[in-house]
Amino acid sequence: MNDIQSQKDDRRIEINKVGVKNIRYPITVLDKAKGIQHTVASVNMYVDLPHRFKGTHMSRFVEILNRYKGDIAIKTFSKILMEMKQKLKAKTAHLEVEFPYFVEKEAPITKSRSLMEYICRFCGSSNENEDFYVGITVPITTVCPCSKEISQFGAHNQRSVVTVNLRFKKFIWIEDIIQLVEECASCDLYSILKRPDEKFVTEKAYENPMFVEDVVREVAKRLKKDPNITWFTVESENFESIHNHSAYAFVERSQEE
């Protein structure tokens, strides 16, 4: 049969990224408390396409993914990227693996146990050099310092989302980064709260008001103290409870700065 993808294209436009997106795939990740955790990831795989080719071979991405079934992890990213370049005759390759990660948490007073979900990402690329970073999204609570200051009663609060991306020298635990972020919030979140717990978290948040700027600065301050982390970004979005918009802040730093 004719191989249409390999036919020549006369438009002379190279494509930076072409491939498959949102493949749902089971993976296993390291769990600090239990050893391993099984989850289901959304996988994106891309390569560059020279201007002379009409298309890429989409099925080869999935074939490569299947060859690493049960072994898609940080330690195999480099091998997968290299094979993508070889099998698809590409100069660059990109692999993104996003997955829900669950941590068991105790409510602060009643000690009721429940699972909290955090969205995590492993992202790698390979051309002349290789790059890899981990991303973690952590939901938190924030209370507005200004609202607390000017109000006779109460203060407006909201759920917020902090996203951290990290490059590092040696292995890092997802749980450690989650804990670091939660400690920089007005209060962290829980799946189950009984009335004594709800009283505790409400009062804790009220006594620890944080602007969105405060959150990213506190997270960045702690990350800068870790010599294992070579580069990071921190972004926080507050879903404002008294506005029809969000508040947002972003910090990017390398340890050389």
N, C-alpha and C positions, 0 to 999 in steps of 0.2 A: 504493500500500500504506500501511497505517496506520503512523505513526511512534510506536511505543510509548514510546521514550525521552523524547519531548517531551511526553508526557501529564503532567497535573498530579499531584502527590503531596500528600496532605492530612495527612501526619505532621509537617510543619513542622520537619524536622531537616536542617540544612545538612550537607554532607559536606566535610571538609577536603581530602581527597585521593582522587581516583578516576581510574583510567586503566589503562595497560597496564604489565606488569612482565616483566622477563627476556626482552626481545626480543634475540635473537642477531643482531648486525649488523656487517658489515665496516667498519672505519674506518682512517684514516691519521693517525699522530701524528708530531710532529717528533722526530728522533733527532739528538742532539748529534754523534755520530761519523759517521753515514751520511746525514744529511739528513732522511730520512723512514723510517718503519717501518710496515708493514702489520700489522694485528692484528684480532682479532674481539672486539667489545665485547658486554656485557650492558647493555641500555638500559631504564631505567624512565622513564615519562612520566606525570605526573599534573596534574590541575587541580582546583579546588574546584567543587562543584555546589550551586547555590542550592536552598533547601528546596522550591521550587515545581515543580522538574523531577523526573521519575521516574528518569531515567538520563542518562548522557553518551553521546556518539557515539564508541565505541571505535575504529572504523575511521579516523577522522580523525587520530588520533595516528600511525598507521602511514603514512598519506598524507603527513603533514608530514615524518616521518622520511625517507621516500623522496625527497621534494623536495630534501633536503639530502644525498643520496647522494654520497659522495666529498668532502664539505665539512663534516663534523661535527667541529668543532674549537673551541678556546677562543674564537677570534675570532667564531664564528657562534652561540655560545650565546645571546646576547641576542636575535638575530633569531629563533631557533627558539622561545624562550620567548614572545616577543611574538606570533608567529603562532599558537602554541597558545592563548593567551588570546583572540585575535581569532576564530579558527575555531571555538572551543568556547564562546564567549561567557562566559568566566571572568574572575574578578578576580585569581586567582593561578595560577601555573604552576610546575611543578617538573620538572627534567630531571637524570637521574643516568646517567652513562656509566662503567662499570667494565670494565677491560680488562687482559690480561696484557701486560707490557712486558719486552723481553729486552735484556740488556746482555752483551756479550762480555767475559769476564774471563780474565786469565792466572793460572795457578797460581803461587804465590809463589816457588818454587825452579825447577821444571822448565819453567815458562812454557807449560805445556799450556793450550790455549785451549778454552773451552766457554761456553755460553750460560746465564746466570742469569735466572730469571723473577722479576719483581716485579709485584704487583697494584697498579694505579693507578686513581684515580677522578677524574672531573670532575663537580662537582655545582653546579647553579645553580637559582635560584628568582627569581620576579618577581611582585611585587604593586604597592604604591605605589613601592617601591624594588626594586633588583636586588641579588642576592647571588651570589657565585661563590667556590668554593674547590677546591683540588686536594688529593687524598689519595693517599698512597703507603705501601705496606706492605713492610717490609724484614725478611727473616729474618736472624738473627744467632746467634752463640754467646756464652753467658755462663758464667763459672766462679764458684762461690759463694765469696766472701772468707772467710766464717765456716768453711766446710768446709776450706778450705786452711789456715787458722790452727790448727785443732784437730786436724788429721789428721797422723799421722806419714808417711803415704804418700798422695800424690794429693789430689784434691778432686773433688767432684761437679760436673759441668757439664751443660748442656742447650741444646737449640735454643730460641731465643726469637723472637718476632715484635714488631717495633716499627711502629706505625702513626702517621704524621704527617699532619695536615690543616693547610692553609696558605691564608691570604688574603694578597695581595701587591699592590704598586703596578704593577710592571712584570713582564715575562715572566721565568719561572724555568725552568731545565732540570731534568727529572726526574732525570737522572744526577747532578747536583750535590747534590740532597737525599739520594739513595741513598748517595753517598760520605760525606756529613756523618754520616748515621746509622751507617754501618758503622765509621767512625772512632771512634765512641762506644761500641763493643762490646768485649767481651773479644777477639773475633776475628770477621771476616766469614766468609761461607760461599762455597763453590765447588762447581760441578757435578762437576769432575774434579780429583782429588788423587792423585798418585803417592806412593810411600813417603816420599821426601824432603820433599814438600809436607805430607804428613800429620804428619810429625815437627815441621815448622815451625809449623803452625797449632795443634797441641796444646800446644807449649811457649809460643807467643805468648799463647794464652788463659790458660794457667796463670800466666804472669807478669803478667797484667792482669785480675785478678778483679773482677767487677762485680755488685753487687746490682741488682735490678730498679729500685730507687730511684736508684741511680747512673746507670743508662742514661738514664732520662727527664730527670734533672737535667742531664746532660752535653749531651744533644740540645737541651734548652730553653736552656741557656747559650749555645750556638752560634747558635741561631735568633734569640735576643734581640739579638745583635750585628749582625744584618743589617737595615739600615734599610728595605730593600725589602719586608720581611715585616711586615704590619700586625697579624696575629693568627695564633695556632697552637694546636693541641692535639698532645700527644705521649702515646701510651700504649704500654706494653710488657707483654707476657705471656711469662713463663718457663714452659715445659712441664717442670716439675720432674722430674728423673730418679730421685729417692729418695722422692718423695711422690706420692700419688694425687690431687693437685690442682695448680693453677697458681699462681704468684706474679704479682701485677699492680700496676701503678702508672700514674697519669694526671696530666698537667699541662695546664692551659689558661691562656694569657696573651694579652693584647693589648699592643701596644708602648706604649700609654699608661700601663700599670701599671709 
